[in-house]
Amino acid sequence: VFNFSAGPAVLPVEVLEKCRDDILNYDGCGMSVMEMSHRSAPFEGILARAEADLRALLAVPAGYKILFLQGGASLQFSMIPMCFHAARRTADYVVTGAWSEKAVEEATIVGPVNIAFDDKENGYRCIPDFNTLALSTSAAYVHLTSNETIQGVEFPEDPATDAPLIVDMSSNILSRPIDVSRYGLIYAGAQKNMGPAGLVVVIIREDLLERVPAKIAPMLDYRLQAKNGSLYNTPPAWSIYVTGLVYRHLLELGGLEAARQLREKRSSILYSAIDGSGGFYRGHADKLSRSCMNVTFTLPTAEATKQFLSGAEKEGFSGLPGHRSVGGCRASIYNAFPVEGCEALASYMSHFAAANG
Ligand SMILES: *Cc1c(COP(=O)(O)O)cnc(C)c1O
């Protein structure tokens, strides 16, 4: 089966095999990672290794803390404004799809929000030119979603802003090299491109920790989480362990430059199938805003879509129906997705179009 699920999503087979081998007896400890104390030496080793490998992969500069937290990317939607918005007049939000829309909803509960860009009327098909954003002069931060998982639009490069830039990278983190020094805070749920669900990774510039208000619920306090090295309470130990294995696997494959080449290869196979279909398949996103991680497209009629999807399921292509808000199809092709799966889908697409076009 080729797993095109948007998340939780495909993991590297080598990592799953390592988990299987370790499941009863991790590194000769006589117990599973699921059973061991999070304060034990073996788990401290797992946590330290995961952090060091992520630092190496993303070339995280000094002056940034890495946190392994819970609550998914969604809890960050509230934690960010609660920690950084409080005393400031406004926060700028760039709204390119469903996930940034959710981030705005939660920030609005905390304080005023300035919408610096909103593509909703257009069906969320494009990424703005960064020079044309309606940014405010004294925003607490600028928030954006580097890849919109549902609509399939992605920022082509790292933007630069004066106010601290906070980015939801849940669905494209570790798919290409980035310049971490441009960001105040990066967050990503693990289950799209890094590991199992239950874990959200936060990379935060240390000076932002000073801005967290003195009175805040402890679990929502980045400063406290950083002070405790992600061990304020019991962390999602198993998810951290598996995610750490994914980091090591990526390093062994050649790091993020290798990941970038693969993501371009995978996505170009599918976009060529769309563009070469004479209009039978239509990409949802504008060409310049297309995501390399989530390829969204439609067919001429609802009936054709239904037939396409049921045929795809029989071919062993799982997870292709588009999100209910967009319809059509969505092929999520994260780091661990095999290139052969894209070739197989492209071939199915061309046969289907020839038979039904
Ligand atoms: C999946 C996703 C989320 C939500 O993640 P949870 O871990 O389920 O809270 C947020 N943002 C983006 C971009 C996503 O793809």
Ligand as a Chemical Component Dictionary entry (heavy atoms), coordinates in Angstrom:
data_LIG
# 
_chem_comp.id                   LIG 
_chem_comp.type                 NON-POLYMER 
_chem_comp.pdbx_formal_charge   0 
_chem_comp.three_letter_code    LIG 
# 
loop_
_chem_comp_atom.comp_id 
_chem_comp_atom.atom_id 
_chem_comp_atom.alt_atom_id 
_chem_comp_atom.type_symbol 
_chem_comp_atom.charge 
_chem_comp_atom.model_Cartn_x 
_chem_comp_atom.model_Cartn_y 
_chem_comp_atom.model_Cartn_z 
_chem_comp_atom.pdbx_ordinal 
LIG C1 C1 C 0 -2.040 18.968 11.188 1  
LIG C2 C2 C 0 -1.739 20.406 11.323 2  
LIG C3 C3 C 0 -2.043 21.119 12.502 3  
LIG C4 C4 C 0 -2.750 20.491 13.683 4  
LIG O1 O1 O 0 -1.953 19.575 14.280 5  
LIG P1 P1 P 0 -2.418 18.811 15.627 6  
LIG O2 O2 O 0 -1.148 18.188 16.053 7  
LIG O3 O3 O 0 -3.478 17.846 15.234 8  
LIG O4 O4 O 0 -2.911 19.826 16.567 9  
LIG C5 C5 C 0 -1.689 22.443 12.556 10 
LIG N1 N1 N 0 -1.080 23.048 11.539 11 
LIG C6 C6 C 0 -0.764 22.398 10.387 12 
LIG C7 C7 C 0 -0.073 23.143 9.297  13 
LIG C8 C8 C 0 -1.085 21.067 10.251 14 
LIG O5 O5 O 0 -0.779 20.422 9.118  15 
# 
loop_
_chem_comp_bond.comp_id 
_chem_comp_bond.atom_id_1 
_chem_comp_bond.atom_id_2 
_chem_comp_bond.value_order 
_chem_comp_bond.pdbx_ordinal 
LIG C1 C2 SING 1  
LIG C2 C3 SING 2  
LIG C2 C8 DOUB 3  
LIG C3 C4 SING 4  
LIG C3 C5 DOUB 5  
LIG C4 O1 SING 6  
LIG O1 P1 SING 7  
LIG P1 O2 DOUB 8  
LIG P1 O3 SING 9  
LIG P1 O4 SING 10 
LIG C5 N1 SING 11 
LIG N1 C6 DOUB 12 
LIG C6 C7 SING 13 
LIG C6 C8 SING 14 
LIG C8 O5 SING 15 
# 
